Amino acid sequence: MSARQPQSRARRERTARESLGAIVLGFEIVVVFLGALVVFGLKALPAGEALIGGGVLIVLMIVAVPLQRFQIGYWLGWFVQLVVVASGFLVGMLFIVGAIFAAIWAYAMIAGARLDHRTAAYRETNAGTRPGASDPAHEPDPDFRSDPDRKENE
């Protein structure tokens, strides 16, 4: 072993929108796989088209996950939602599945953006201050007891 330790790079902090988008797409991958099997099983499309189409959609989702940090990942996620909803033309019940995931995606994008704006505003207002560093607002209250029976903890 060498005396010098390699310096590790600081990891980039993911945004809330990026994290929520990755979670939604991750769950949706499983649903699209099962949906492709349903399309195949009900013979709504020939076997090759159903399975290859489902596979292409899954690959698009896998590609969209790391691209969530860029605007293209956001739009690729919306495109995937559109295709999943449109798969309802093959099997009607997939309209419902697609609509549910499109709604979850929309909520994740809106809520994630809202959280990111709040985080940015918080960091901007607290820039340069360290909690507990001669800031009376961050000093612990000496009269506060961590008591689960206190009225404030309900």
N, C-alpha and C positions, 0 to 999 in steps of 0.2 A: 504494500500500500504506500502511496505517496504521502508526503507530509501536507501537501495542499489538497484541500477538499474542493471539488468542483462546485462552483456557485450555481445554485439552482435558480432558474428563472422564476420570477413571480408569475403566478397563474393569473390569467385575465379573468376578471370577475364577470360572470354571465348576468345579463339583464333578466328581469322577471319575464318579459315578453318572450325572450329566447328560451328560457327554461320551461315556461308553460307551453309554448309551441312544440318543443321537443317531447314533452310528456304526452300531449294530445296525439301527435304523429306516432309516437311509440305505441300507444294503445290502439290507434287506428290501423297500424300495420297488421295486427292480429285479426282485426275485424275484416280487413280487405282480403287477407288470406282465406278466411272462412267464407267470405262472400264469393271469392273466385271458385271455391269448391262447390258452393251452392249453384252458381251459374253453370258449372261443369256438370254437376249431378242432375240438374233439371233439364239439361240439354238445351239451354237457352242460346248457347253458342256451341260450335264444334269444340271438341276437347282442347285442341291446340290453341285456338283463339282465346278461350276462357282462361286457361292456365297461363299462357304467355301474357295476355292482357293484365291479369292480376299480378303477375310477376313484375311487369314493367311499372305498374302503379306502385308496387311495394318498393322497387328500386328508386323511383322518384321520391317517395317518402323518406327513404334512408338518406338520399342525397340532400333532401330539404332540411334534415335535422341539423347538420353542422353549418348549413348555410343560413340558419336563423339569425346569425349575427349581422347579416347583410340584408338589404332590401329585397334582393332576388329570392332569398329563402322565404321571406314573408309572402311574396307573390306566388312562389311555387307551392306553398302551403294552401293558398286560396285556390290555385288551379287544381290541386289534388282534391279539395273539397268539392269543386264543381264536377269533376269526373266521378267521384263517389256518388254524388246526388244523381248524375246522369245515368249511372248504372241501374237506376230504378226502371229505365226503359226496357232492360233485359228481364229483371225480376222485380215486380212491383214493390215488394217489401223493402227493397234496397233504397227506395225513396225515403222511407222512414229512417232507416239507418243513416243515410247520407244527410238528411235534414238534422238529425240529432248531432252528428259529428260536426256539421257546418255551424250549428248553433254553439257547440262547445268551443270550436275553433274561434268563432267571432268573439265570444265572451273572453277567452284566454288572451286574444290579441288586445281587446279593449282594456281589460283589467290589468294585463301586463304593462301596457303603455302607461296607464294611470299610476301603477306602482313605480315604474321607472321615473316618471315625472316627480312624484313625491320624494323618491330617494335622491334625485338630483337636487331638488329644492332643499332638502334637509342637509345634504352635504355642502351646499352653497352657503347656507346660513351658519353652519358649524365649522366652516373652513378655518383651520388654524387653531382651533380650540381642542384641547384634550380633556376628556371627562376626568374630573377630580383634580385638575391642575389649577389650583387657586381660583376655581369658578364655584361660587357658592351654590349655584343652581345644580351642580353635579355632586356636591358633597352629600354623603349619606346623612339622613336624618337621625340624630342620636336618640330621639324618642320613639322611633319606629321599631316595633318588635314584629318579627315574622311569626304571627300567631294566627293559626287557621280559624280561630273562633272570633276574630275581630270582625266588626260589622263591614269595614271597608273591603275585606277579602271575599265578600259574598257576591 
